[in-house]
Amino acid sequence: MASIARRSPKLPPAHSPQDVRDAVATLEDRPRAPEKTPVSSNADGYEGEFCSDGDYFYVFRGGQWKRAALSTF
């Protein structure tokens, strides 16, 4: 009895290589908040600098650090 080679059907990929390149480029362009906690509101920083930790998002504005609490919604 002769055996018949089994072949899997060729399915097209869900995403083209260009789709993947575009997604990576988009993610690379997004700002990432460095994981850091300023020592105090008077700690050194530069205007517009931002960072976060597990509880707050910090931004340096007007010569001092300001923070906003992170919460789920």
Beta strands, then each sheet from edge to edge (+ up, - down):
strand 1: 50-52
strand 2: 56-61
strand 3: 64-69
sheet 1: 1+ 2- 3+
end
